[in-house]
Amino acid sequence: MHLLKWLYPGMKFKRWMLLFSIGVMLLSLGVALIFNYKVIDFIEEELFRFIYLWQGSYNYTFTTLAGVAVFALGIVLMLIATRYIIRSVIMVLLPEGSGRLVDLIYEKRRLGKGPSIVVVGGGHGLSVLLRGIKRATSNVSAVVTVADDGGSSGRLREDFGMIPPGDLRNCLVALADTEPLMEKLFQYRFKGESELAGHSFGNLFIAAMAEVTGDVERALRESSKVLAVRGEVLPASKEYVRLDAIMADGTVVEGESHIPEVKKRIRRVRLFPPHVKPVQAALDALENADAIVLGPGSLYTSIMPNLLVDGVADAIRRSKALKIYICNVMTQPGETDGYTASMHAKAIIDHGGKGIIDFMLVNSAPISKEMKAYYAKEGAAPVVVDETAINALGIGFVKADIINQKEVIRHDPDKLCKNVMKMVDGLRPSGNGKYFMRGRHGI
């Protein structure tokens, strides 16, 4: 019955379907004439009986030419009908025209052939990376921390006992292929002094979707459809967790948002409860990835919580993927004061195990004096790339310009994407569990 709806009045299909049918009949007749099939006896008798060769046989040359003409006419009618049928569909689904459809098809086909990349982390840095990576491949998965306990996410976490949605929301928006207005809507934060003040609409949307679907993982899948997300966003775990830090002096700080406030050197971080069940889809993505990217983002509060979820660090180490860590450009006050690039990498290895990093991507662009002075006021400084110490850890590094420092220093999504994809495409296993890339400094 659904097929009959194509014949309803106003569908603008019947006329073109009729024209297409006529084209098919003419094409068939043309084929018959070209190969001299005696389709209808009286056609031969009436049309060709007066055309003879001197030997008294039919002029098959004329018959063939007539067949070609009829065949060509049939093709033309079919093409015209097909064009207008497709146009009728396009004008309903994409009123802006077929050019946009061609772009969409080409883009999806190209991106669908891209490598499978899994990014692990949280915070602003992860969403910046995702904005770039989605332009190179649609086979991207984001494994996101669930230890955030501040702001709107922390309030929803306490009120509903759910995992914090803030970082998940940022990743959804970063991977979205939707209208700018929808992005603004998801990032909109309510103002004033009401109970909604401080909440972002996207956080409330995910919380509501989790209540409706009964599962946050399914809620993220449904939210991805609304935002036309390229790839997938996955929480590292669906369980309620707390991030604690053990400081160098032995004191313990409870809660992710409180760790930077203490202004002490961190020895190690841990989850409470200590054993947290991972999301199976995240483990599967890590196992099947072509490349796994850690960071960029806060070392102890964005990257580490993912590695502490049971099975995640093991899955990364076991994976045959290329493992890349994108090092922070500036130190973070209260978290990585005085850290060099190798100290960032060593902290990850200490928490995740040897083999969790193959290469680091570090910034090579010089930081302006103005920016150094600006960040010095906040207690931050450029991360020193100590090359010998990095190699002593058994990992390589690639130096590249990966930042934008127009107003503040941030990783640039396009530069990140370009250099990550160079590493993914250029680095090859050497056969002994290591990778090599000719002509690249630090490898």
Backbone torsions as a table, in degrees:
resi	resn	phi	psi	omega
1	MET	NA	-31.6	-179.4
2	HIS	-63.6	-33.6	-179.7
3	LEU	-65.1	-32.7	-179.0
4	LEU	-68.1	-20.2	179.6
5	LYS	-64.0	-23.6	178.0
6	TRP	-65.2	-18.5	-178.5
7	LEU	-96.7	2.7	179.6
8	TYR	-64.5	149.3	177.0
9	PRO	-59.6	141.0	177.5
10	GLY	87.8	-4.7	-180.0
11	MET	-75.4	-20.8	179.9
12	LYS	59.8	39.1	177.7
13	PHE	-117.1	-31.3	-170.7
14	LYS	-59.8	-46.0	-176.6
15	ARG	-62.1	-39.4	-177.7
16	TRP	-77.3	-30.8	174.6
17	MET	-67.3	-37.9	176.4
18	LEU	-64.8	-44.0	178.7
19	LEU	-62.5	-38.8	178.5
20	PHE	-64.2	-40.3	179.6
21	SER	-63.8	-41.2	177.4
22	ILE	-62.6	-41.1	177.8
23	GLY	-60.7	-41.0	178.7
24	VAL	-63.1	-41.8	179.9
25	MET	-65.7	-42.1	178.1
26	LEU	-65.3	-39.1	177.6
27	LEU	-61.6	-42.9	179.6
28	SER	-64.1	-42.7	178.7
29	LEU	-63.8	-40.4	178.6
30	GLY	-60.7	-43.4	178.3
31	VAL	-61.2	-41.9	179.5
32	ALA	-61.9	-43.5	-179.9
33	LEU	-67.6	-39.3	-179.4
34	ILE	-61.1	-39.8	-177.0
35	PHE	-97.1	11.5	175.4
36	ASN	58.6	34.0	173.6
37	TYR	-73.7	137.8	179.2
38	LYS	-85.6	79.5	-174.8
39	VAL	-69.2	-54.2	179.9
40	ILE	-131.3	118.4	-173.8
41	ASP	-58.1	-41.6	-173.1
42	PHE	-69.6	-26.5	176.2
43	ILE	-62.8	-43.0	179.1
44	GLU	-65.4	-42.6	-176.8
45	GLU	-65.0	-46.6	-174.0
46	GLU	-77.9	-36.7	-174.4
47	LEU	-88.5	-30.6	-170.1
48	PHE	-121.8	3.3	-175.3
49	ARG	-69.3	-25.3	-178.0
50	PHE	-90.3	-2.0	-178.8
51	ILE	-104.7	106.2	-179.7
52	TYR	-126.4	153.3	165.2
53	LEU	-84.4	171.0	-179.7
54	TRP	-62.1	-24.0	-179.4
55	GLN	-81.7	-8.8	176.5
56	GLY	96.0	13.6	178.9
57	SER	-102.7	166.5	178.7
58	TYR	-66.3	152.3	176.5
59	ASN	-85.7	90.4	-176.5
60	TYR	-68.1	-20.6	176.9
61	THR	-64.8	-45.1	177.8
62	PHE	-63.7	-40.7	178.9
63	THR	-59.9	-43.0	-179.9
64	THR	-65.0	-43.5	179.3
65	LEU	-63.0	-41.1	177.4
66	ALA	-63.2	-38.5	178.7
67	GLY	-64.4	-41.2	178.5
68	VAL	-62.2	-43.1	-179.7
69	ALA	-62.6	-45.5	179.8
70	VAL	-64.8	-41.2	178.6
71	PHE	-60.0	-46.5	-178.8
72	ALA	-63.8	-41.3	178.6
73	LEU	-61.4	-40.6	178.2
74	GLY	-62.6	-42.2	178.5
75	ILE	-62.0	-44.5	-179.0
76	VAL	-60.5	-46.3	-179.8
77	LEU	-63.0	-39.3	178.8
78	MET	-65.1	-41.1	179.8
79	LEU	-65.9	-42.2	178.5
80	ILE	-62.2	-45.6	-179.6
81	ALA	-63.4	-43.0	179.8
82	THR	-62.6	-41.5	-180.0
83	ARG	-59.3	-45.0	-176.7
84	TYR	-76.6	-28.9	174.5
85	ILE	-64.5	-47.6	179.2
86	ILE	-63.2	-40.2	179.9
87	ARG	-62.5	-38.3	179.2
88	SER	-61.6	-38.7	179.0
89	VAL	-70.3	-45.3	-177.1
90	ILE	-60.5	-42.5	-176.1
91	MET	-65.2	-22.4	177.3
92	VAL	-85.0	-46.4	-175.6
93	LEU	-80.8	-38.1	-179.1
94	LEU	-131.3	83.8	-176.6
95	PRO	-59.2	-21.2	-177.8
96	GLU	-75.6	-8.4	172.3
97	GLY	119.9	171.6	-174.9
98	SER	-74.7	-23.6	179.9
99	GLY	-57.9	-42.1	178.1
100	ARG	-63.4	-37.0	179.4
101	LEU	-64.6	-44.7	178.5
102	VAL	-59.3	-43.2	178.9
103	ASP	-62.2	-42.5	-179.2
104	LEU	-63.4	-45.3	-179.0
105	ILE	-63.3	-47.2	-179.2
106	TYR	-61.4	-42.9	-177.3
107	GLU	-65.2	-44.4	-179.1
108	LYS	-66.6	-38.7	177.8
109	ARG	-64.2	-44.4	-178.3
110	ARG	-66.9	-47.4	-177.7
111	LEU	-68.8	-29.7	179.7
112	GLY	-67.1	-19.6	178.6
113	LYS	-91.7	-0.4	-178.3
114	GLY	-71.8	165.5	-179.7
115	PRO	-66.9	157.4	177.8
116	SER	-86.6	115.8	-176.1
117	ILE	-122.1	130.8	176.2
118	VAL	-113.2	126.2	177.3
119	VAL	-108.4	138.5	-174.3
120	VAL	-124.3	128.2	178.9
121	GLY	159.5	-142.0	-179.1
122	GLY	177.5	-179.2	177.8
123	GLY	74.4	-170.4	-175.3
124	HIS	-64.9	-37.6	-176.4
125	GLY	-60.5	-39.0	-179.2
126	LEU	-65.1	-42.6	-179.8
127	SER	-65.9	-33.4	176.1
128	VAL	-62.2	-46.2	178.8
129	LEU	-60.7	-42.8	-177.5
130	LEU	-64.1	-35.6	178.6
131	ARG	-61.3	-32.5	177.8
132	GLY	-82.0	-46.5	-174.7
133	ILE	-61.9	-33.4	-176.6
134	LYS	-65.6	-16.8	177.9
135	ARG	-82.7	-10.2	-179.3
136	ALA	-108.5	-27.3	-179.6
137	THR	-157.8	146.0	174.2
138	SER	-97.3	-2.8	178.0
139	ASN	-90.5	63.5	-176.7
140	VAL	-124.3	137.2	177.0
141	SER	-125.8	137.3	177.1
142	ALA	-109.9	118.7	174.6
143	VAL	-98.9	115.4	-164.3
144	VAL	-115.0	141.4	178.4
145	THR	-62.8	149.7	179.4
146	VAL	-126.0	25.9	-176.9
147	ALA	-100.4	0.2	-178.5
148	ASP	-63.8	130.8	-179.4
149	ASP	-130.8	19.4	-178.8
150	GLY	-114.9	166.0	174.5
151	GLY	61.7	-149.2	-179.4
152	SER	-60.6	-41.7	-180.0
153	SER	-60.2	-42.9	-179.9
154	GLY	-64.7	-38.5	179.4
155	ARG	-66.2	-44.1	178.6
156	LEU	-67.1	-35.2	177.3
157	ARG	-61.0	-43.1	-179.7
158	GLU	-73.7	-40.1	-175.5
159	ASP	-72.3	-37.6	-173.7
160	PHE	-113.1	-4.2	-179.4
161	GLY	64.7	28.1	-177.6
162	MET	-104.5	167.9	174.9
163	ILE	-71.7	148.6	-176.7
164	PRO	-64.3	129.7	-174.4
165	PRO	-90.5	-7.5	-170.7
166	GLY	-59.3	-53.3	179.8
167	ASP	-66.3	-34.3	177.6
168	LEU	-64.1	-42.3	178.2
169	ARG	-61.3	-46.1	-179.8
170	ASN	-60.0	-38.0	179.2
171	CYS	-70.3	-39.4	176.4
172	LEU	-59.7	-46.4	-179.9
173	VAL	-64.9	-39.8	-179.0
174	ALA	-64.4	-34.3	-178.8
175	LEU	-91.5	-1.8	-174.4
176	ALA	-72.2	145.9	173.6
177	ASP	-121.1	69.9	-172.3
178	THR	-138.2	-178.3	-177.0
179	GLU	-68.4	146.4	179.0
180	PRO	-56.0	-33.2	-179.6
181	LEU	-63.4	-38.4	178.9
182	MET	-66.0	-38.1	177.2
183	GLU	-64.2	-43.1	178.5
184	LYS	-62.2	-37.4	179.7
185	LEU	-63.6	-46.7	-178.1
186	PHE	-67.3	-28.5	-178.8
187	GLN	-93.7	-5.0	-177.6
188	TYR	-65.0	132.9	179.3
189	ARG	-114.3	126.7	-177.8
190	PHE	-65.9	140.8	-179.4
191	LYS	-109.1	179.5	178.1
192	GLY	95.8	-157.5	-176.2
193	GLU	-124.0	15.9	179.0
194	SER	-78.1	177.6	178.8
195	GLU	-66.6	-21.3	178.2
196	LEU	-82.5	-14.7	-176.5
197	ALA	-56.3	131.0	179.6
198	GLY	92.9	-19.3	177.8
199	HIS	-79.9	142.2	172.0
200	SER	-92.6	148.4	-179.3
201	PHE	-60.6	-39.9	-179.5
202	GLY	-60.0	-40.2	177.5
203	ASN	-62.9	-43.4	179.2
204	LEU	-66.0	-36.9	179.3
205	PHE	-62.9	-46.7	-179.9
206	ILE	-64.8	-40.2	178.5
207	ALA	-62.5	-43.9	178.5
208	ALA	-65.4	-42.6	179.4
209	MET	-62.8	-37.5	177.6
210	ALA	-64.8	-37.4	177.6
211	GLU	-67.3	-40.9	-177.6
212	VAL	-68.5	-46.1	-175.5
213	THR	-84.5	-21.0	-179.6
214	GLY	82.7	4.4	-177.9
215	ASP	-156.4	129.3	-175.7
216	VAL	-68.5	-31.7	178.9
217	GLU	-65.3	-43.4	177.1
218	ARG	-68.0	-35.9	177.8
219	ALA	-60.2	-39.2	178.2
220	LEU	-67.4	-38.4	177.6
221	ARG	-62.9	-43.9	-179.7
222	GLU	-68.4	-38.4	177.3
223	SER	-64.3	-34.1	178.6
224	SER	-62.8	-34.0	178.1
225	LYS	-67.3	-39.9	-180.0
226	VAL	-62.4	-39.1	-176.0
227	LEU	-95.1	2.1	-178.1
228	ALA	52.5	54.7	-175.6
229	VAL	-74.8	134.9	172.4
230	ARG	-88.0	115.7	-177.3
231	GLY	96.5	-154.5	-177.9
232	GLU	-145.4	151.5	177.3
233	VAL	-116.8	125.8	-174.5
234	LEU	-129.6	132.8	171.8
235	PRO	-73.5	147.5	177.2
236	ALA	-63.9	-33.6	177.4
237	SER	-150.0	159.7	176.6
238	LYS	-105.1	7.3	-177.3
239	GLU	-93.9	154.7	179.4
240	TYR	-76.3	117.6	-176.7
241	VAL	-130.4	162.6	174.9
242	ARG	-130.1	138.9	177.9
243	LEU	-98.2	125.3	176.6
244	ASP	-115.6	153.3	178.2
245	ALA	-124.3	133.1	173.2
246	ILE	-98.2	118.4	-175.5
247	MET	-83.3	168.4	-177.9
248	ALA	-62.1	-28.3	-179.6
249	ASP	-89.9	6.8	176.4
250	GLY	93.0	-10.1	178.7
251	THR	-72.8	154.5	-178.7
252	VAL	-116.6	130.8	177.2
253	VAL	-110.7	126.2	-177.0
254	GLU	-102.1	129.0	176.7
255	GLY	102.5	128.7	-176.3
256	GLU	-57.3	-41.8	-175.6
257	SER	-71.4	-19.4	-177.4
258	HIS	-90.6	-16.4	-173.8
259	ILE	-61.4	-48.5	-179.1
260	PRO	-69.1	-18.5	-175.9
261	GLU	-72.3	-23.9	-174.2
262	VAL	-74.4	-27.6	178.2
263	LYS	62.6	37.8	175.5
264	LYS	-119.1	158.3	177.9
265	ARG	-72.1	133.5	-177.4
266	ILE	-88.5	130.5	175.0
267	ARG	-89.6	-43.1	-176.6
268	ARG	-163.9	154.0	172.5
269	VAL	-117.5	158.6	-178.3
270	ARG	-149.4	160.7	176.8
271	LEU	-100.2	149.1	170.6
272	PHE	-127.7	123.2	-2.0
273	PRO	-65.1	157.7	-173.7
274	PRO	-68.4	-27.6	-179.1
275	HIS	-114.1	114.8	-175.8
276	VAL	-123.1	130.1	-178.3
277	LYS	-72.0	131.7	179.7
278	PRO	-81.6	165.4	171.5
279	VAL	-82.4	124.2	-174.5
280	GLN	-61.1	-36.3	179.7
281	ALA	-61.9	-33.1	177.7
282	ALA	-67.8	-42.3	178.2
283	LEU	-64.6	-39.8	178.3
284	ASP	-63.8	-41.2	179.4
285	ALA	-62.6	-42.6	179.1
286	LEU	-64.3	-39.8	-178.6
287	GLU	-66.2	-36.1	-174.2
288	ASN	-98.1	6.2	-175.1
289	ALA	-74.6	151.1	169.1
290	ASP	-86.2	-29.1	177.9
291	ALA	-148.5	142.1	176.0
292	ILE	-120.0	125.7	-176.9
293	VAL	-115.9	123.3	175.1
294	LEU	-97.9	129.1	178.8
295	GLY	82.5	-170.9	-1.3
296	PRO	-76.0	163.5	-179.8
297	GLY	156.3	177.2	179.4
298	SER	-57.7	127.2	-172.3
299	LEU	-60.1	-53.7	-172.8
300	TYR	-88.9	-25.9	-173.4
301	THR	-105.8	-10.0	178.2
302	SER	-116.4	-41.5	-176.5
303	ILE	-88.6	-50.1	-174.0
304	MET	-58.0	-41.2	-177.5
305	PRO	-55.5	-32.7	178.2
306	ASN	-67.3	-39.7	-177.6
307	LEU	-70.9	-19.8	-178.3
308	LEU	-86.9	-11.7	175.5
309	VAL	-70.7	133.4	-175.7
310	ASP	-51.6	127.6	173.0
311	GLY	90.9	-19.1	-175.7
312	VAL	-70.0	-51.3	179.2
313	ALA	-61.7	-39.8	177.7
314	ASP	-61.6	-41.9	-179.4
315	ALA	-64.5	-38.3	179.0
316	ILE	-65.9	-46.3	-178.6
317	ARG	-64.3	-38.7	-178.9
318	ARG	-73.6	-27.5	-175.9
319	SER	-60.9	144.8	176.9
320	LYS	-84.2	3.3	-178.8
321	ALA	-68.5	157.8	169.9
322	LEU	-74.0	127.0	-177.2
323	LYS	-104.9	118.5	-176.3
324	ILE	-119.1	134.1	172.3
325	TYR	-112.6	123.3	177.2
326	ILE	-91.6	109.8	-175.2
327	CYS	-75.4	146.0	175.4
328	ASN	-63.7	150.4	-179.7
329	VAL	-85.5	-36.9	-178.7
330	MET	-119.7	150.2	173.6
331	THR	-69.5	158.3	-178.4
332	GLN	-112.8	118.2	-178.5
333	PRO	-56.1	133.0	179.1
334	GLY	81.4	-1.0	-177.6
335	GLU	-134.0	-48.0	-178.3
336	THR	-132.4	38.3	179.4
337	ASP	-57.9	127.2	177.3
338	GLY	75.8	6.1	-178.2
339	TYR	-74.9	137.3	169.4
340	THR	-93.4	176.6	179.6
341	ALA	-62.4	-42.0	-179.1
342	SER	-65.8	-32.4	178.9
343	MET	-68.6	-35.6	173.3
344	HIS	-59.8	-49.4	-177.4
345	ALA	-64.4	-41.0	-179.2
346	LYS	-63.1	-38.6	178.5
347	ALA	-61.6	-40.5	178.6
348	ILE	-66.4	-41.9	179.2
349	ILE	-64.8	-40.2	178.9
350	ASP	-61.7	-35.3	-178.6
351	HIS	-88.1	-33.9	-174.0
352	GLY	-106.2	-12.3	178.7
353	GLY	97.9	155.1	179.5
354	LYS	-65.9	136.8	-177.3
355	GLY	98.6	2.3	-179.3
356	ILE	-84.3	-14.5	175.9
357	ILE	-129.8	131.6	171.1
358	ASP	-97.7	-43.5	-176.9
359	PHE	-142.3	151.2	171.1
360	MET	-107.0	144.9	169.9
361	LEU	-108.6	115.7	-175.7
362	VAL	-120.2	154.8	-177.8
363	ASN	-78.4	137.6	177.3
364	SER	-113.5	-8.5	-177.9
365	ALA	-73.3	133.8	179.2
366	PRO	-67.2	142.6	177.8
367	ILE	-89.9	131.3	-178.0
368	SER	-66.1	155.9	178.8
369	LYS	-61.3	-37.0	179.9
370	GLU	-63.0	-42.3	179.9
371	MET	-68.9	-39.1	178.1
372	LYS	-61.1	-43.0	179.9
373	ALA	-66.0	-40.0	-179.7
374	TYR	-62.0	-46.4	-177.6
375	TYR	-75.2	-27.3	178.5
376	ALA	-61.8	-33.1	177.7
377	LYS	-62.8	-27.6	179.9
378	GLU	-95.2	0.6	178.9
379	GLY	85.4	18.5	-179.9
380	ALA	-110.6	155.3	179.5
381	ALA	-146.8	159.0	177.7
382	PRO	-60.8	140.9	177.1
383	VAL	-74.6	123.1	-179.9
384	VAL	-77.0	130.1	178.5
385	VAL	-90.5	96.2	179.3
386	ASP	-89.2	89.4	-169.1
387	GLU	-58.6	-46.4	-177.4
388	THR	-62.3	-41.5	-179.5
389	ALA	-67.1	-34.4	177.1
390	ILE	-63.4	-49.1	-179.7
391	ASN	-63.8	-30.8	178.9
392	ALA	-65.3	-21.4	176.8
393	LEU	-79.5	-5.9	-179.5
394	GLY	86.5	19.8	178.0
395	ILE	-126.0	159.0	177.4
396	GLY	-101.8	179.9	178.8
397	PHE	-150.0	154.6	174.1
398	VAL	-124.6	128.0	178.2
399	LYS	-100.1	132.6	-179.2
400	ALA	-159.2	158.3	173.9
401	ASP	-76.8	110.5	-175.4
402	ILE	-128.2	18.3	-173.8
403	ILE	-124.0	163.6	171.4
404	ASN	-126.0	125.0	-177.1
405	GLN	-127.9	43.6	179.0
406	LYS	-70.3	-50.1	179.7
407	GLU	-113.8	-51.5	172.4
408	VAL	-131.9	170.5	-179.1
409	ILE	-87.8	119.1	177.7
410	ARG	-137.5	152.0	170.8
411	HIS	-65.7	140.7	179.5
412	ASP	-93.8	124.5	-175.7
413	PRO	-60.2	-40.9	-179.0
414	ASP	-69.5	-41.7	178.4
415	LYS	-66.0	-40.5	177.0
416	LEU	-60.2	-48.9	-178.7
417	CYS	-59.0	-47.5	-178.5
418	LYS	-57.1	-46.5	-175.3
419	ASN	-77.8	-34.8	175.3
420	VAL	-63.8	-44.5	-179.8
421	MET	-66.7	-33.4	173.9
422	LYS	-60.6	-42.5	179.0
423	MET	-67.0	-43.1	-179.8
424	VAL	-63.8	-41.4	-178.2
425	ASP	-79.3	-32.8	-171.9
426	GLY	-92.9	-28.7	-178.7
427	LEU	-80.5	132.7	-178.5
428	ARG	-129.0	144.2	177.7
429	PRO	-66.5	140.7	-178.3
430	SER	-91.8	-5.6	178.2
431	GLY	104.7	-13.1	179.8
432	ASN	-115.9	24.6	-179.4
433	GLY	86.1	-1.8	178.5
434	LYS	-106.8	170.4	179.4
435	TYR	-122.0	156.9	176.1
436	PHE	-139.5	155.2	174.8
437	MET	-147.8	115.7	-177.0
438	ARG	-69.3	141.1	172.1
439	GLY	78.0	11.1	-179.9
440	ARG	-110.5	126.9	-177.4
441	HIS	-65.3	138.9	173.7
442	GLY	88.9	3.7	-177.4
443	ILE	-114.1	NA	NA
